[in-house]
Amino acid sequence: MEFAELIKTPRVDGVVLHRPFMPTVEGTLCLTGHHLILSSRQDNTEELWLLHSNIDFIEKRFVGSVGSIIVKCKDLRVIQLDIPGMEECLNIASSIEALSTLDSVSLMYPFFYRPMFEVIEDGWNSYLPQDAFKELESMTDEWRLSKVNKDFTVCPSYPPLVAVPKNIDDDTLKKVAAFRHGGRFPVLSYYHKKNGMVMMRAGQPLTGTNGRRCKEDEKLINATLRPGKRGYIIDTRTINVAQQAKARGGGFESEGNYPQWRRIHKAIDRYNVLQESLIKLVEACNDQSHSMDRWLSKLEASSWQTHIKEILTTACLAAQCIDREGASVLVHGTEGTDSTLQVSSLAQIILDPGCRTIKGFQGLVEREWLQAGHPFQQRCAQSAYSNSKPRQEAPAFLLFLDCVWQVLRQFPCSFEFNESFLVLLFEHAYASQFGTFLGSCAADRSV
Amino acid sequence: MEFSDHIKTANVEDVVLRQPLHPPSRGTLCITGHHLLFSEREEGSSQQVLLLLRNIDAIEKRMSGSSGTITIKCKDLRVLQLDIPGMEQCLNISRSIETLSCLDNVSEMYPFFYRPTDLSLQDQWGLSTPEIHYTQMKELHERWRLSSVNKSYSVCPSYPPAVIVPNCIDDETLKKVAKFRQGGRFPVLCYYHRKNGMVIMRSSQPLTGANRKRCKEDELLLQAVIEDSDKGFIIDTRSSQQVQQARMTGGGFESKSFYNCWKRLHRQMERGKVLQESLIKLVEACSDESHNVDRWLSKLENSKWLSHVQTALSTAGLLAECVERDGHSALVHGYEGTDCSLLICTLAQLIMDPFCRTLEGFLALLEREWVQAGHPFQQRCAHSAYSHARFQQESPVFLLLLDCVWQLWRQFPLALGFSEALLLRLANEVYASDYGTFLCNNDQERCALGVKDRTHCLFQALLRPAERDYYSNPLYEPTELAIWPSVHPQSLQLWRGFFLRWTQLTHHLEAVQEEIRSMVIEWARVAQR
């Protein structure tokens, strides 16, 4: 097994572990293919089992003949291991570095994990699109479940089953997919029981500089409008960015071609801007200088709260359009895999009490993030402590969880779950013994 | 009564009131000697708003056509607007409000007129006295005595008539010490730590002056405090630079040569104008409607209010560490010994003493350490953040205390026997009250005006059965342990309940808190069966 090749020293005795909230403990350090384990002989101390995939970054420090490895985790924990013997320390450090940067998904721990608890429910099949659709069917007959994407050929990042307006056939869908970024044609995200209005989400339309149009795309989204009523398109880019997108083949829905839709631009930052923001925020939180001024300055400079506000504001806007204005809404940004999902899922938290139950929230995450193809593998490859060059990392899901927490704080009696649940989801998104957050879309996970 | 002289127009019909968290309403406005009363005249509602004129910090008038709008900014941070038909009426009303809301004469203030039917002036005023307190603290009697040297307030005008001092120090000695301390505030005992017999003393600065005067009696007194111990700590709430400068104006510090068993620790705390400015900036930040996160954080930082909270808690923590962890007695003072000294002594007692964390214990603590100890409430709370008046001695030290206590409550939700509602109530009462507790600047002034006979006591009122439930913490679990607050800036938060009180969010959260309270109380009842 390749793992053994990466482990230079599998075991060291007399290692001292420092970790938050617990007293310092001495014990034996073991490295396995997936875990870093520290076990002490003392009775009432908890063993440390740390997934290598949870490690963001390690630092080495030497004082005399004792080497210290400082492990900074993706769940923001910082632990320190004092290892006697410089050679052992260097070996452990390089083993950890190798094991924590494995690329292949199938080498990840979830494929090896055998749970010690009783599995009560088959979570893999608890939130299938078919079941969600059954519920929709009971409320309205305006929608159908399409299998056009069953081999993931029409849209690689969508699930095999999607809900589309009844009168739109599969051939139409294929044409629309060719007109949308990444093949992400508009699909149903949420049906508002109260007034029958819907929220759809998509990737940007590929109008390009020539002002391409796609009649099928127009037909699809117009199918969700009531006669005489307008819809809203919420574009999570500024109007300038949307204009500039044309030069690279993208664009937006023009008033000429989509006269019944009113476009609102509500910019939400993404990608490395968010990752930078997270890094600065975590650095501010770890600041030990005890200076109030410095803390507030750094907090402000991180802009994290500004992002929260942007997302919440946009989600509120979407929710208002649906609930107060009684209009249907289409949400998209560029790719439709980040800010779009933040808005669509948060709007449902606002509008739908069902999403505030534990099962409902799990279903929401399953539908609007996992099945909807948010690229977890790329976004959560590294967290705030990592020193490597960021590629596609961005804490979009963490921001979503933070926004949910903000709502939870303002309405403490309206949620069936508490903050710990949100923290748990955050941890597992970055490193988990479970396979839920592996891969980047349904296609990845079906392999 | 002279009040009517200031009221040209006592009633106006058809006034529109705009207040936070309510839709605008139409009704009748009345001005009395002490209150503004608005009675809604809409169909099917009989809402009344009664505002103590004393609660008004600033008013602004705007005339448009034949009517005027008066904007009232209150000391409890509410902002109200009254649209009054008729320019003359509007001008009269605003003039009456302006005059009546800043009457100087204490005996004309409302507590002297407040006569609720369920309270009697014969009821006990105050929770305790220094005499009763001393009698109850039997552990003190061996080495400490109650001195009545100040019974006619001639030795120290701002102290109560009885204070606790070491047994071996007689009254004559105390008189000499009083001459050596600013305002006559000689070192007195404020807290006895049962666990190890160590004490906290507080005083004002020694008047050493530029010539390094000394006072053998002062040194004797302090020596008596640390008789059984090897040393004591002096927590000086000024920086080393400030204390050197203090000497130039007659003040000073306890030098090592004369007080060689006392180790001096300096922790600079802001007071007076600086705190008032800080409050004004914070309140301004809270009313900023720009909806911009950066601007909010900038303004919050610039106000420095949270820095003051941090310093206060941190210094109190230091004081408590000296006493509880290091096992030494401590003396606390700044300049006058009436502001920061009282602040950190109070907080240290909350940290160390479980009894101070009960509802009764906390009120008794406030009574001892602020009311009886001579914190100049009348001066400090004459105006709050909205006032345009020329500030003299205003400073939100007591409000800062309440904020620090709130931080403790947030960090230790089970450890305090009282609720946030109590802190909010006190924050209002100290600026404008029906009760006489926070009137005047010290015991002497209260005696001179007969406050104890002619007004009602707030603390007693808060402990009545109907009220005390509301001010109790249903999650309270008494513990003998000390509670050490985290003073990392990341752990301290804006006291939204007070500073953002009149926003929809806080209002909603108050309702939620109430709901949670009821649930917890109900569960406790069910669990008992």
Contacts between the chains, C-beta under 8 A, distances in Angstrom:
chain1	res1	chain2	res2	distance
A	284	B	490	8.0
A	285	B	490	5.8
A	287	B	489	8.0
A	287	B	490	7.8
A	288	B	488	8.0
A	290	B	310	7.8
A	290	B	487	7.3
A	290	B	488	6.6
A	290	B	489	6.8
A	291	B	489	6.7
A	292	B	301	7.7
A	292	B	304	7.5
A	292	B	306	5.0
A	292	B	307	4.1
A	292	B	310	5.1
A	292	B	489	4.3
A	292	B	492	7.3
A	293	B	301	5.8
A	293	B	304	7.5
A	293	B	307	6.5
A	294	B	489	7.4
A	295	B	489	3.6
A	295	B	490	6.0
A	296	B	297	5.8
A	296	B	300	6.1
A	296	B	301	3.9
A	296	B	306	7.3
A	296	B	489	7.3
A	297	B	301	6.2
A	299	B	297	6.1
A	300	B	293	7.7
A	300	B	294	5.7
A	300	B	297	3.8
A	300	B	298	6.2
A	300	B	301	7.1
A	303	B	293	7.7
A	303	B	294	7.5
A	305	B	293	4.8
A	305	B	297	7.4
A	306	B	293	4.4
A	306	B	294	6.5
A	309	B	293	5.4
A	410	B	505	6.1
A	410	B	508	7.1
A	410	B	509	7.3
A	411	B	508	7.7
A	411	B	512	7.7
A	412	B	509	7.7
A	412	B	512	5.4
A	412	B	516	7.6
A	413	B	512	5.7
A	413	B	515	6.2
A	413	B	516	7.6
